[in-house]
Amino acid sequence: MTQKEIRVGIVGASANKSWAMVSHVPAINGLPGLKLAAVAASNEQSAREAAKAFGADRWFSDPLAMIRDDRIDLITISVKVPAHRELVLVALEAGKAVYCEAPLGRTVAETEEMASAVGSLHTAIGLQGRLNPAVRRAAQLISSGNIGRPLNANIVSTTVGFGPELPSSYDYFNKTSSGANLLTISAGHTLDLVEAVLGPIIEIDARTEILWPAVKLTDTGEESLRETADYVAVLGKTQSGAIFTADIYGGVAPQDARRSFEIRGSEAWLSLTSDHPYGFQAGGLTLRSNIPFRDT
């Protein structure tokens, strides 16, 4: 029996600069059974350019028209968070499977509204860091007892974003109303990684701070006031019994961006590290330990 090809349509595909370009399109092209069938962008020119660059069959300047097209099976939503709700709900109403970038909604209420509309449809939120091969291997090694009983973990996650300067197009990261900030993006992906490796978080405490309250918009020279935290310190406990700490903050130079997730067990330690500027959810992760890994 031949598996049916899943026809994917991306909302927010840009050939110049987009998360879809660096993440979704390569994934779709690299997975058997998926086909990039259509792209939708904010205007006709951008949509045409994206379709040509990515090899999509069709383009749309109206994302709702693409979502309702019967020739599309799966909708990938890769736009700013404030637009997620309308697009997700329309896609679910159209009976389409949905993959939406994280965070799903601007608020808990918005997220719960979308979750309640899912029904029997296939859906996923873009917390893709847990699917990194190094993360999956680390989780397997820990659950198999290779490092003994997990005792504690120390996490550092830094990013070039959320600092004292940024382009005006990213100013929405500074505003509470956008739903996209250090807490919902960097901290969200980091804590999801903790749960992927060490199990569900059962206790948590945190301190947030705004270290850079005045932000210079580099392309306009204007100043914007930051409303959301650019530093988060977390202390928690997971179901495996491991205690963890996490320092998550922005405003570092690109060459200084780093991620480290070091886990100490009763018999050995292991670590996951990366210097990718986008965080734990992007790029490769290196897995190390002080013992050779047994086959599991």
Salt bridges, closest charged atoms under 4 A:
GLU44 OE2 - ARG48 NE 3.11
ASP57 OD2 - LYS35 NZ 3.55
ASP69 OD2 - ARG71 NH2 2.85
ASP73 OD1 - LYS4 NZ 3.86
ASP73 OD2 - ARG7 NE 2.96
GLU101 OE2 - HIS24 NE2 2.56
GLU110 OE2 - ARG106 NH2 2.94
GLU113 OE1 - ARG85 NE 2.77
ASP192 OD1 - ARG130 NH2 2.89
GLU209 OE1 - ARG207 NH2 3.01
ASP230 OD2 - ARG226 NH1 3.11
